[in-house]
Amino acid sequence: MKISRFCLFIALSFPLLSFSQNYSNIDFAHRISEKDLGKNVKALCSSIMQGRETGTKGQKQAAVYIYSQFKKYGLKAIDKSQDSLSYFQAFNLSKLRLPSGSIRINKKTFHNYKDFVADPIQDSAFLDLDVIFIGSSSIEDYSDIDFTNKAVLFLTSNFHKAFSQAHKIWKHSKPKLILFNDPINTKSFNRYKHLKKRIRSNQLRLNEPTKDSIDFKEQASFHRFLKEQYTIPISTRLAKEISGLRSKQLVKLATSNTNHKTVRSQMKFKIKKDNEIIKTENVLALIEGSEKPEEYILISAHYDHLGTSNGLVYTGANDNASGTAALIEIANTFKQAELKGHSPKRSLIFVAFTGEEKGLLGSKYFVNNSPVLLQSIKTNLNMDMLGRVDDKHQNPDYIYLLGTSDLDPRFKPMSDSLNILHPNLILDYEYDQPHNSLYGASDQASFVKEGIPSIMYFNGLHDDYHTTKDTADKLNYKNIKRVAQLVFLTAWELANQD
């Protein structure tokens, strides 16, 4: 495309652009090829990868493929070793399953996720407790009773407000367990049970203490209570067994707000986590800076996807074999530049993240266990879902940029100026607001949370998103190439600024 003399003058004179005296960076950007991008996408979408779901054999096959490309092109591991394993940042996840548990009272046994819902904080608990039934009266009416190391059962006529009432009971004298039942709105218990079951079943979580768990002392008392204590909704069937009352009596008592004579009984409570440890890994590579090697520009894309379901493979060509293919090609191009004597001043880290589809787990682990000082990472450039056209565009030669208006005001004018020189895409800033949900939906969010300026490159959503129709043949490889060129030039500029 022809560039006006005025635009060219503005681009060349923009103070951030370190390449105004030579065009080697653009020459290298032209080396990013559609053919190689297509080869990488097809490899990542092949049957052996099985949809690359985190923790599966297919995901590990994809990790090995990405590593093999980094190694083939001559990139080093971050510890500068050539040992194969040093390219992988391995970590464990917990695959959450429904915890097994029971409450035994009066020689009858009631089971977790049937008659009560308990989500254990610790691995297991085996408690033999006195349980005190206090009806629906205010806790002030029982100020003379010590609930310490006991279980308390109360009634409520509002299921969702019961957790606040439980907090008051806990503050009173810190019982071991707090049980509650809403005998009026029995469907509320069933909805809660099914929701918790759906949320918990087969989810993945980082198998390590999080920053939130370290900061308990700084959190409000109510949040500490929710994290540290068992507050357990129970069925009316179990409430009847503990209280010795019939259903109609429970309903009347829940709405009367009158004092009720306490009922004491013995209860055995057992709970056990049943989580599976899942091993997974980010893939990392490095090009060391020539002048400021302890400062880093981090370029990333996630390589995991949804795996298989009912014999169908979710290949995830757009999400995100496309971004991963671009990451590999950008790394290769920087290495070619280094071999030609054009080493970046700052170091470049290339990261293919796992676990993005499970909640940004790979990038969260990276920032919590960064192999370099977090404050030394100056920028993250993250690519997710390249090479498709959303319903807002007819011209495929565009890319959304998210994050240019957030932590670094230089990003937007720099991106605009670089793009004028090459590759001259349509830069769409429609979603470029710090609180846009899409800005928090990919791995750059983990870096933004740490105050690290980040840009997300994204082609938008489409009807094939997260379906088996997201296939390699539907990608526009020319678009992926041009986006990769823009990311390359942006990384080059950031790495070489004084």
C-alpha positions as CSV (number, residue, x, y, z in Angstrom):
1,M,0.0,0.0,0.0
2,K,1.3,3.4,-0.9
3,I,2.2,5.6,2.1
4,S,1.9,9.4,1.8
5,R,5.0,11.4,2.3
6,F,3.5,13.1,5.3
7,C,2.6,9.8,7.1
8,L,6.1,8.5,6.3
9,F,7.7,11.6,7.7
10,I,5.6,11.3,10.9
11,A,6.4,7.6,11.3
12,L,10.1,8.1,10.7
13,S,10.4,11.0,13.1
14,F,8.4,9.5,16.0
15,P,10.9,9.7,18.9
16,L,10.3,6.1,20.1
17,L,11.3,4.4,16.9
18,S,14.8,3.1,17.3
19,F,15.1,2.0,13.7
20,S,14.9,5.4,12.0
21,Q,18.5,4.9,10.8
22,N,18.2,1.5,9.3
23,Y,15.4,-0.9,8.2
24,S,16.9,-4.2,9.2
25,N,13.9,-4.8,11.5
26,I,11.4,-4.5,8.6
27,D,13.7,-6.7,6.5
28,F,13.6,-9.4,9.2
29,A,9.8,-9.0,9.7
30,H,9.4,-10.0,6.0
31,R,11.0,-13.3,6.9
32,I,7.9,-14.4,8.8
33,S,6.2,-16.7,6.3
34,E,2.6,-17.9,5.8
35,K,3.9,-21.3,4.9
36,D,5.7,-21.8,8.2
37,L,2.8,-20.4,10.2
38,G,0.5,-22.9,8.4
39,K,2.9,-25.8,9.2
40,N,2.9,-24.9,12.9
41,V,-0.8,-24.6,13.1
42,K,-1.4,-27.9,11.3
43,A,1.1,-29.6,13.6
44,L,-0.7,-28.3,16.7
45,C,-4.1,-29.2,15.3
46,S,-3.0,-32.7,14.3
47,S,-4.7,-35.8,15.6
48,I,-1.8,-36.7,17.9
49,M,-2.4,-33.4,19.8
50,Q,-6.0,-34.5,20.6
51,G,-7.2,-30.9,21.2
52,R,-4.3,-30.1,23.6
53,E,-6.4,-30.1,26.8
54,T,-4.3,-29.2,29.9
55,G,-2.8,-32.2,31.6
56,T,-3.5,-34.6,28.8
57,K,-1.0,-36.5,26.6
58,G,-2.0,-34.3,23.7
59,Q,-1.1,-31.2,25.6
60,K,2.3,-32.7,26.4
61,Q,2.8,-33.6,22.8
62,A,2.1,-30.0,21.9
63,A,4.6,-28.8,24.5
64,V,7.3,-31.1,23.0
65,Y,6.6,-29.7,19.5
66,I,6.9,-26.1,20.7
67,Y,10.1,-26.9,22.5
68,S,11.5,-28.7,19.5
69,Q,10.9,-25.6,17.4
70,F,12.6,-23.3,19.9
71,K,15.6,-25.7,20.1
72,K,15.8,-26.2,16.4
73,Y,16.1,-22.4,15.9
74,G,18.8,-22.2,18.5
75,L,17.0,-20.4,21.3
76,K,18.2,-21.0,24.8
77,A,16.4,-21.9,28.0
78,I,16.0,-19.1,30.5
79,D,18.7,-20.6,32.7
80,K,20.9,-20.5,29.5
81,S,21.1,-24.3,29.6
82,Q,20.7,-26.5,26.6
83,D,19.2,-29.3,28.7
84,S,15.9,-30.2,27.2
85,L,14.0,-30.1,30.5
86,S,15.1,-26.6,31.3
87,Y,12.8,-25.3,28.5
88,F,9.7,-26.5,30.5
89,Q,8.3,-24.7,33.5
90,A,6.6,-27.7,35.0
91,F,3.9,-27.4,37.8
92,N,1.0,-29.3,39.3
93,L,-2.7,-28.7,39.2
94,S,-5.4,-30.2,41.3
95,K,-8.3,-31.6,39.3
96,L,-11.2,-31.0,41.6
97,R,-13.7,-33.7,42.2
98,L,-16.6,-33.9,44.6
99,P,-15.3,-34.5,48.1
100,S,-16.6,-37.6,49.8
101,G,-18.2,-37.1,53.1
102,S,-20.8,-38.3,55.5
103,I,-22.8,-37.2,58.6
104,R,-23.9,-40.0,60.9
105,I,-26.5,-39.3,63.5
106,N,-28.9,-41.7,65.4
107,K,-27.3,-44.6,63.5
108,K,-28.3,-43.1,60.1
109,T,-25.8,-41.9,57.5
110,F,-26.3,-38.9,55.2
111,H,-23.9,-38.2,52.3
112,N,-22.2,-35.1,50.9
113,Y,-23.8,-33.6,47.8
114,K,-27.0,-35.5,48.7
115,D,-28.2,-34.2,52.1
116,F,-25.5,-31.6,52.7
117,V,-22.9,-29.6,50.8
118,A,-19.4,-29.4,52.4
119,D,-16.3,-28.2,50.4
120,P,-13.3,-29.0,52.6
121,I,-10.5,-26.5,53.1
122,Q,-8.1,-29.2,54.5
123,D,-7.5,-32.6,53.0
124,S,-9.7,-34.4,55.4
125,A,-11.6,-34.1,58.7
126,F,-13.0,-36.7,61.1
127,L,-15.0,-35.1,63.9
128,D,-17.1,-36.5,66.7
129,L,-19.2,-33.6,67.8
130,D,-22.0,-32.4,70.0
131,V,-24.6,-30.7,67.7
132,I,-26.8,-28.0,69.2
133,F,-30.1,-27.1,67.4
134,I,-31.1,-23.5,68.1
135,G,-34.0,-23.0,65.7
136,S,-34.3,-19.6,64.1
137,S,-33.7,-17.4,67.2
138,S,-31.2,-14.7,67.3
139,I,-27.8,-15.7,68.5
140,E,-28.1,-13.1,71.3
141,D,-30.8,-15.4,72.8
142,Y,-28.1,-18.0,73.3
143,S,-25.3,-15.8,74.7
144,D,-25.0,-18.1,77.7
145,I,-24.2,-21.2,75.6
146,D,-20.6,-22.0,74.5
147,F,-20.5,-23.4,71.0
148,T,-16.7,-23.8,71.0
149,N,-15.6,-27.1,69.3
150,K,-19.3,-28.0,68.7
151,A,-21.6,-28.1,65.8
152,V,-24.6,-25.7,65.6
153,L,-27.7,-26.1,63.5
154,F,-30.0,-23.2,62.9
155,L,-33.1,-22.6,60.6
156,T,-33.6,-19.8,58.2
157,S,-36.4,-18.6,55.9
158,N,-33.9,-17.0,53.5
159,F,-31.3,-19.4,52.2
160,H,-29.0,-16.8,50.8
161,K,-28.8,-14.7,53.9
162,A,-28.0,-17.7,56.0
163,F,-24.2,-17.3,55.5
164,S,-24.3,-13.9,57.2
165,Q,-26.2,-15.4,60.1
166,A,-23.6,-18.2,60.3
167,H,-20.9,-15.5,60.5
168,K,-22.6,-14.1,63.6
169,I,-22.7,-17.5,65.2
170,W,-19.0,-18.1,64.4
171,K,-18.1,-14.7,66.0
172,H,-20.1,-15.7,69.1
173,S,-17.8,-18.6,70.1
174,K,-16.3,-20.2,67.0
175,P,-17.9,-23.6,66.6
176,K,-16.3,-26.4,64.6
177,L,-19.2,-26.6,62.2
178,I,-22.2,-24.5,61.4
179,L,-25.2,-26.2,59.7
180,F,-28.3,-24.5,58.4
181,N,-31.6,-25.5,56.8
182,D,-34.3,-23.5,55.0
183,P,-37.4,-25.8,55.3
184,I,-39.5,-23.3,53.4
185,N,-37.6,-22.9,50.2
186,T,-36.4,-26.4,49.8
187,K,-35.6,-25.8,46.1
188,S,-32.9,-23.3,47.1
189,F,-30.9,-26.1,48.7
190,N,-31.2,-28.3,45.6
191,R,-30.2,-25.4,43.3
192,Y,-27.2,-24.6,45.5
193,K,-26.2,-28.3,45.6
194,H,-26.4,-28.7,41.8
195,L,-24.6,-25.4,41.2
196,K,-21.7,-26.3,43.5
197,K,-21.5,-29.7,41.9
198,R,-21.3,-28.2,38.5
199,I,-18.7,-25.6,39.5
200,R,-16.5,-28.0,41.4
201,S,-16.6,-31.2,39.3
202,N,-13.4,-31.7,37.2
203,Q,-12.1,-28.2,37.6
204,L,-8.4,-27.5,37.7
205,R,-6.7,-25.2,40.2
206,L,-3.1,-24.4,40.9
207,N,-1.8,-26.8,43.4
208,E,0.0,-24.2,45.5
209,P,-0.8,-21.5,48.0
210,T,-2.2,-18.4,46.3
211,K,-1.5,-14.8,47.2
212,D,-5.0,-14.6,48.5
213,S,-4.4,-17.3,51.0
214,I,-1.3,-15.6,52.2
215,D,-3.1,-12.3,52.9
216,F,-5.8,-13.6,55.3
217,K,-4.8,-11.1,58.0
218,E,-5.5,-8.2,55.6
219,Q,-9.0,-9.5,54.7
220,A,-12.3,-8.7,56.3
221,S,-13.4,-11.0,59.1
222,F,-16.3,-12.3,57.0
223,H,-14.0,-13.4,54.2
224,R,-11.6,-15.1,56.7
225,F,-14.6,-16.9,58.1
226,L,-15.7,-18.2,54.7
227,K,-12.3,-19.5,53.9
228,E,-11.5,-21.0,57.3
229,Q,-14.7,-22.5,58.6
230,Y,-17.2,-25.1,57.5
231,T,-20.6,-23.5,56.9
232,I,-22.8,-26.3,55.6
233,P,-26.3,-26.1,54.1
234,I,-28.3,-29.3,54.8
235,S,-31.5,-30.9,53.5
236,T,-34.7,-30.8,55.5
237,R,-34.4,-34.6,55.8
238,L,-31.2,-34.3,57.7
239,A,-32.5,-31.3,59.7
240,K,-35.5,-33.4,60.9
241,E,-33.1,-36.2,62.1
242,I,-31.0,-33.8,64.1
243,S,-33.8,-31.8,65.6
244,G,-36.4,-34.6,66.1
245,L,-39.1,-32.4,64.5
246,R,-41.4,-32.9,61.5
247,S,-41.3,-30.8,58.4
248,K,-44.3,-28.7,59.3
249,Q,-42.8,-28.0,62.7
250,L,-39.5,-26.9,61.1
251,V,-41.4,-24.5,58.7
252,K,-43.3,-23.0,61.6
253,L,-40.2,-22.6,63.7
254,A,-38.3,-21.0,60.8
255,T,-40.8,-18.2,60.5
256,S,-41.8,-17.7,64.2
257,N,-38.6,-16.1,65.5
258,T,-39.4,-17.4,68.9
259,N,-37.1,-19.0,71.4
260,H,-36.8,-22.7,71.0
261,K,-35.4,-25.1,73.6
262,T,-32.0,-26.3,72.4
263,V,-31.7,-29.8,71.3
264,R,-28.4,-31.6,71.8
265,S,-27.3,-34.8,70.0
266,Q,-24.2,-36.5,68.9
267,M,-22.9,-36.4,65.3
268,K,-20.0,-38.0,63.4
269,F,-18.8,-35.9,60.5
270,K,-16.3,-37.1,57.9
271,I,-15.0,-35.3,54.9
272,K,-12.2,-36.1,52.5
273,K,-10.9,-34.4,49.4
274,D,-10.7,-36.6,46.3
275,N,-8.5,-34.4,44.0
276,E,-6.3,-35.7,41.3
277,I,-2.8,-34.2,40.7
278,I,-2.4,-33.1,37.1
279,K,1.1,-32.3,35.8
280,T,1.5,-29.7,33.1
281,E,4.0,-27.2,31.8
282,N,4.6,-23.8,30.2
283,V,7.3,-23.8,27.5
284,L,9.9,-21.0,27.7
285,A,12.8,-19.8,25.6
286,L,15.2,-16.9,25.7
287,I,17.2,-14.6,23.5
288,E,19.6,-12.7,25.7
289,G,20.0,-8.9,25.5
290,S,23.3,-7.4,24.5
291,E,23.2,-4.2,26.7
292,K,20.4,-4.7,29.2
293,P,20.2,-8.5,29.6
294,E,18.5,-8.2,33.0
295,E,15.5,-6.4,31.5
296,Y,12.9,-8.4,29.6
297,I,10.2,-8.1,26.9
298,L,7.9,-11.2,27.2
299,I,6.1,-12.4,24.1
300,S,3.4,-15.0,24.7
301,A,0.5,-17.1,23.5
302,H,-1.4,-20.0,25.1
303,Y,-1.2,-23.4,23.4
304,D,-3.8,-25.4,25.3
305,H,-7.4,-25.9,24.1
306,L,-10.5,-28.0,25.1
307,G,-9.4,-31.5,24.2
308,T,-12.0,-34.1,23.1
309,S,-15.6,-34.8,23.9
310,N,-17.8,-37.7,22.8
311,G,-15.2,-38.8,20.3
312,L,-14.9,-35.3,18.7
313,V,-11.7,-33.3,18.8
314,Y,-11.7,-29.6,19.5
315,T,-8.6,-28.7,17.4
316,G,-8.6,-25.0,18.4
317,A,-6.9,-23.7,15.3
318,N,-7.9,-20.1,15.9
319,D,-7.9,-20.6,19.7
320,N,-5.0,-20.7,20.0
321,A,-2.8,-22.6,17.6
322,S,-2.7,-19.4,15.6
323,G,-1.1,-17.3,18.3
324,T,1.3,-20.2,19.2
325,A,2.4,-20.5,15.6
326,A,3.0,-16.7,15.5
327,L,5.0,-17.0,18.7
328,I,7.3,-19.7,17.2
329,E,7.8,-17.6,14.1
330,I,8.6,-14.4,16.0
331,A,11.1,-16.3,18.1
332,N,12.7,-17.7,15.0
333,T,12.9,-14.3,13.3
334,F,14.5,-12.7,16.4
335,K,17.1,-15.5,16.4
336,Q,17.8,-14.9,12.7
337,A,18.4,-11.2,13.5
338,E,20.7,-12.1,16.4
339,L,22.8,-14.4,14.1
340,K,23.1,-11.5,11.6
341,G,24.5,-9.3,14.3
342,H,21.3,-7.6,15.4
343,S,21.0,-8.7,19.0
344,P,18.3,-6.9,21.0
345,K,19.5,-4.6,23.8
346,R,17.0,-6.1,26.2
347,S,16.4,-9.9,26.6
348,L,13.4,-11.5,25.0
349,I,11.4,-14.3,26.7
350,F,9.1,-16.4,24.6
351,V,6.4,-18.3,26.6
352,A,3.8,-20.7,25.4
353,F,1.3,-21.0,28.3
354,T,-0.7,-24.0,29.3
355,G,-4.0,-23.9,31.3
356,E,-5.4,-20.7,29.8
357,E,-8.7,-22.3,29.1
358,K,-8.9,-23.5,32.7
359,G,-8.6,-20.0,34.1
360,L,-5.2,-18.5,33.0
361,L,-3.5,-21.0,35.2
362,G,-0.2,-21.2,33.3
363,S,0.3,-17.4,33.3
364,K,-0.8,-17.2,36.9
365,Y,1.8,-19.8,37.8
366,F,4.4,-18.0,35.8
367,V,3.9,-14.6,37.6
368,N,3.8,-16.4,41.0
369,N,7.0,-18.3,40.2
370,S,8.7,-16.1,37.7
371,P,12.2,-17.3,36.7
372,V,13.2,-13.7,36.5
373,L,12.3,-10.7,38.7
374,L,8.8,-9.6,37.9
375,Q,9.8,-6.0,37.9
376,S,12.4,-6.7,35.3
377,I,9.7,-7.7,32.8
378,K,8.9,-4.4,31.1
379,T,6.2,-5.5,28.8
380,N,4.1,-8.5,27.8
381,L,2.8,-8.8,24.2
382,N,0.2,-11.6,24.1
383,M,-1.5,-13.1,21.1
384,D,-4.8,-15.0,21.2
385,M,-7.1,-16.0,18.4
386,L,-5.5,-14.7,15.2
387,G,-6.6,-15.2,11.6
388,R,-10.4,-15.1,11.7
389,V,-12.9,-12.4,10.9
390,D,-15.6,-11.4,13.4
391,D,-19.1,-10.0,12.4
392,K,-17.9,-6.4,13.0
393,H,-15.5,-6.6,10.0
394,Q,-15.7,-7.3,6.3
395,N,-12.0,-6.5,5.6
396,P,-9.9,-9.3,7.1
397,D,-6.8,-7.0,7.4
398,Y,-7.4,-5.8,10.9
399,I,-6.5,-6.6,14.5
400,Y,-7.9,-5.6,17.9
401,L,-5.3,-4.1,20.3
402,L,-6.3,-4.2,24.0
403,G,-4.2,-2.6,26.7
404,T,-2.7,0.3,24.8
405,S,-4.7,2.8,26.9
406,D,-3.9,1.2,30.3
407,L,-0.5,1.0,31.9
408,D,1.8,2.6,29.3
409,P,0.6,5.7,27.3
410,R,3.3,5.1,24.7
411,F,1.7,1.9,23.4
412,K,-0.9,3.4,21.1
413,P,1.2,6.0,19.3
414,M,4.0,3.5,19.0
415,S,1.7,0.8,17.6
416,D,0.1,3.3,15.1
417,S,3.5,4.6,13.9
418,L,5.0,1.1,13.5
419,N,1.9,-0.1,11.7
420,I,2.1,2.7,9.2
421,L,5.6,1.5,8.1
422,H,4.6,-2.1,8.2
423,P,2.3,-4.2,8.0
424,N,-0.3,-1.4,7.6
425,L,-3.2,-3.3,9.2
426,I,-6.4,-1.7,10.4
427,L,-5.8,-1.3,14.1
428,D,-9.1,-1.6,16.0
429,Y,-9.2,-0.1,19.5
430,E,-12.9,-0.7,20.2
431,Y,-12.2,-3.0,23.1
432,D,-9.2,-1.0,24.4
433,Q,-10.5,-0.1,27.8
434,P,-8.9,-1.3,31.0
435,H,-12.1,-2.8,32.4
436,N,-13.3,-4.5,29.2
437,S,-14.0,-8.1,29.9
438,L,-12.0,-9.3,26.9
439,Y,-8.9,-7.6,28.3
440,G,-9.1,-9.8,31.4
441,A,-9.9,-13.0,29.4
442,S,-6.4,-14.0,28.2
443,D,-3.0,-14.4,29.7
444,Q,-1.9,-10.8,29.6
445,A,-4.4,-10.3,32.5
446,S,-1.9,-12.1,34.9
447,F,0.8,-9.6,34.0
448,V,-1.5,-6.6,34.2
449,K,-2.5,-7.6,37.7
450,E,1.1,-7.3,38.6
451,G,1.4,-3.8,37.0
452,I,3.3,-5.0,34.0
453,P,2.2,-3.1,30.8
454,S,0.7,-5.5,28.3
455,I,-0.9,-5.6,24.8
456,M,-3.3,-8.3,23.7
457,Y,-3.6,-8.9,19.9
458,F,-6.9,-10.5,19.0
459,N,-9.1,-10.9,15.9
460,G,-12.4,-11.2,17.8
461,L,-15.0,-13.9,18.4
462,H,-17.0,-15.9,15.9
463,D,-19.5,-18.7,15.7
464,D,-16.9,-21.5,15.6
465,Y,-15.4,-20.3,18.9
466,H,-15.0,-23.3,21.3
467,T,-16.6,-25.7,18.8
468,T,-15.2,-28.5,16.7
469,K,-15.5,-26.2,13.6
470,D,-12.5,-24.2,14.7
471,T,-10.2,-25.8,12.1
472,A,-7.0,-24.9,10.4
473,D,-8.5,-24.6,6.9
474,K,-10.6,-21.6,8.1
475,L,-7.6,-19.4,9.1
476,N,-6.4,-16.4,7.1
477,Y,-2.6,-17.0,7.2
478,K,-1.9,-13.7,5.6
479,N,-3.6,-12.0,8.5
480,I,-1.6,-14.1,11.0
481,K,1.6,-13.2,9.3
482,R,0.9,-9.5,9.3
483,V,-0.1,-9.5,13.0
484,A,3.1,-11.5,13.8
485,Q,5.1,-8.9,11.9
486,L,3.5,-6.1,13.9
487,V,4.2,-7.9,17.2
488,F,7.8,-8.5,16.0
489,L,8.3,-4.9,15.2
490,T,6.8,-3.8,18.5
491,A,9.0,-6.2,20.5
492,W,12.0,-5.0,18.5
493,E,11.2,-1.4,19.4
494,L,10.6,-2.1,23.1
495,A,13.7,-4.2,23.3
496,N,16.0,-1.6,21.7
497,Q,14.8,1.7,23.3
498,D,17.4,3.5,25.3
